[in-house]
């Protein structure tokens, strides 16, 4: 599970470790994925969000396989006519765990008495004041 965390130290509140997974920094920050995402418009107004991605490790595959798949997708399909769902090639294993994790994050935040805070040095922190 990849993340870009500009607010919490662990935005999943330990949820990934409960599932036997890990959170890691964004593998390709120079790609600017966060800054091209829907989350960015919220961040520009000071609203933190959880930006997740698949990471590069895939269960049942050797190290590097996920990175190769991502590179091939970006090179061959991203924002092209071939960029659409294909039930024969898309593996949805793990989707239930992702949804459970995101539900748990939302549930945890809904029971908090304080709003998530930006980390020191975040360029978006000033907008929350």
Buried (B, 14 or more C-beta within 10 A) or exposed (E): BBBBBBBBEEBBBEBBEEBEBEBBEBBBEEEEBBEEBEBBEEBEEBBBBBBBBBBBBBEEEEEEEBBEBBEEEEEEEEEEEEEEEEEEEEEEEBEEBBEEBBEBBEEBBEEEEEEBEBEEEBEBBEEBE
